[in-house]
Structures are given as structure tokens and as C-alpha cells.
């Protein structure tokens, strides 16, 4: 129930989806000159900020479907931006790490990415950013809880 607000739930969903699309386009333009697509950037950015990770750890952070994740990892590996290694505990598990050229590329791309996002988000005051963060997180957690309660599986993982 939307308790009489002119901002019905379906209307808020449309606003949120359009906002996401517009921000995604900003990010894609921001990284466009690097030769990477968004999924490649997300993989490298995770490795930059979290260090070497297994492919499944990266996948859970970047929210890519299994097929997209495999394609992204293969692309960045072919370009010499990451290396795959095994772990001493489980030789079947593959861990990705940035190469020097991968680190150089993602560090430069991330600086531009952060600046472009700061620019577009400068329309919000610090208080508005705080409020937005709090409300988006609250809504995301409620949606995840609803999904879990209904037993909905994650379609991105090929379930």
C-alpha cells in the first residue's frame, strides 16, 4: 500500500531505474577511453581495493552473472591485466591478482571514474548524500529480505 503518496511504489521504481541507467552511462563514458567495458572495470576495481580474490569472491562483489563474469575474467587475462593462480589449500580454486599493467590501468581509470561520479553527484548536499545512502541501503536490505523469505533464487548465478 502506498498510503496516498503521489510517489507510488511503481513510480519510485521507475525513477530509481532511470537514475541507475543515467549513472551507468556516466560510468561507461568515464571508462570508455581505457579499452575496458564496465564488467572488466568492476573486476579490476575489486582487485585494486580488495587485493587478490577468487573468481567467486569477485563475482559476489560485482554482481555479474556467471557467463558475464567468465567473459570479463577471460578478457582481462588475455590483455595481461590479471594473472590466475592457485591457492595452496585448494589447487582447483583460482585466485586473480592484478599485474603491474593492470594496476596502472585501473588506478588511472579509477581516478577518472571517481572524479566523474563526484561531479555528477555534486548536485546533492552532504546531508542529501547521507540520506540517500541510508534510504537506498534500507530499501535494498528490505528487498533482499523479501527475496530470501519468498525463497527466490538469484537468476544472475544461473540457478
C-alpha positions in Angstrom: 0.0 0.0 0.0 1.3 3.4 -0.9 -0.7 5.4 1.8 -1.9 8.2 -0.5 1.5 9.5 -1.6 1.8 10.7 -5.1 5.1 8.8 -5.2 3.7 5.3 -5.6 6.0 2.3 -5.4 5.9 1.7 -9.2 6.7 5.3 -9.8 9.6 5.3 -7.4 10.9 2.1 -9.1 10.8 3.9 -12.5 12.7 6.9 -11.0 15.3 4.6 -9.4 15.7 2.6 -12.6 16.2 5.7 -14.7 18.7 7.1 -12.2 20.6 3.8 -12.3 20.6 3.9 -16.2 21.9 7.5 -16.3 24.6 6.9 -13.7 25.7 3.7 -15.5 26.0 5.7 -18.7 28.2 8.3 -16.9 30.4 5.4 -15.6 30.6 3.8 -19.1 31.7 7.1 -20.6 34.2 7.6 -17.8 35.9 4.3 -18.5 35.3 4.4 -22.3 38.8 5.5 -23.2 40.5 2.7 -21.3 39.5 0.0 -23.7 37.5 -1.7 -20.9 33.8 -2.4 -20.7 32.0 -2.0 -17.4 32.4 -5.6 -16.3 36.2 -5.5 -16.9 36.4 -2.3 -14.9 34.4 -3.9 -12.0 36.7 -6.9 -11.8 39.8 -4.8 -11.8 38.4 -2.3 -9.4 37.6 -5.1 -6.9 41.1 -6.4 -7.2 42.5 -2.9 -6.7 40.6 -2.3 -3.5 40.3 -5.8 -2.1 43.6 -7.4 -3.2 43.8 -10.9 -4.8 40.4 -12.6 -4.8 38.9 -15.9 -6.0 36.6 -15.6 -9.0 33.6 -16.4 -6.9 34.5 -13.7 -4.4 34.8 -11.1 -7.1 31.5 -12.3 -8.6 29.7 -11.8 -5.3 31.0 -8.3 -5.1 30.4 -7.1 -8.7 27.0 -8.9 -9.1 27.7 -10.3 -12.5 26.1 -13.4 -13.9 28.4 -16.4 -14.2 28.7 -16.1 -18.0 29.5 -12.4 -17.8 32.0 -13.0 -15.1 33.8 -15.7 -17.1 33.9 -13.5 -20.2 35.2 -10.5 -18.1 37.9 -12.6 -16.4 39.0 -14.1 -19.8 39.2 -10.6 -21.4 41.3 -9.0 -18.6 43.6 -12.1 -18.5 44.1 -12.0 -22.3 45.0 -8.3 -22.0 47.6 -9.2 -19.4 45.9 -7.2 -16.7 45.4 -10.1 -14.3 47.0 -13.4 -13.6 45.3 -16.6 -12.3 47.0 -18.6 -9.6 46.0 -21.5 -7.4 45.8 -21.5 -3.6 47.9 -23.8 -1.5 44.8 -25.1 0.2 42.8 -25.9 -3.0 44.5 -26.1 -6.3 41.2 -26.1 -8.1 40.3 -22.6 -6.8 41.6 -19.8 -9.0 42.7 -16.6 -7.4 43.1 -13.4 -9.6 45.7 -10.8 -8.9 46.5 -7.6 -10.8 49.6 -7.4 -12.9 51.6 -4.2 -12.9 50.0 -3.1 -16.1 46.6 -4.0 -14.7 47.3 -2.0 -11.6 48.5 1.0 -13.6 45.4 0.9 -15.8 42.8 0.6 -13.1 44.4 3.2 -10.8 44.2 5.8 -13.6 40.7 4.7 -14.6 39.5 4.8 -11.0 40.7 8.3 -10.5 38.7 9.5 -13.6 35.7 7.3 -12.5 35.7 8.8 -9.0 36.0 12.4 -10.4 33.2 11.9 -12.8 30.9 10.4 -10.2 31.8 13.3 -7.7 30.9 15.8 -10.5 27.5 14.3 -11.3 26.7 13.8 -7.6 27.7 17.3 -6.7 24.0 18.3 -7.2 23.4 16.6 -3.8 24.4 18.2 -0.5 26.4 16.1 2.1 23.2 15.7 4.0 21.3 14.6 0.9 24.0 12.0 0.1 23.8 10.7 3.7 20.0 10.5 3.5 20.1 8.8 0.0 22.7 6.3 1.2 20.7 5.4 4.3 17.4 5.1 2.4 18.8 3.1 -0.5 20.5 0.7 1.9 17.3 0.3 3.9 15.3 -0.4 0.7 18.0 -2.8 -0.6 18.1 -4.7 2.6 14.3 -5.0 2.7 14.2 -6.2 -0.9 16.9 -8.8 -0.1 15.0 -9.9 3.0 11.7 -10.3 1.0 13.6 -12.3 -1.7 15.0 -14.6 1.0 11.6 -15.0 2.7 10.0 -16.0 -0.6 12.8 -18.4 -1.5 13.7 -16.5 -4.7 17.0 -17.7 -6.1 19.5 -15.4 -7.8 19.0 -15.6 -11.5 22.4 -14.0 -12.2 24.2 -17.1 -10.8 22.5 -19.4 -13.3 20.3 -21.0 -10.5 
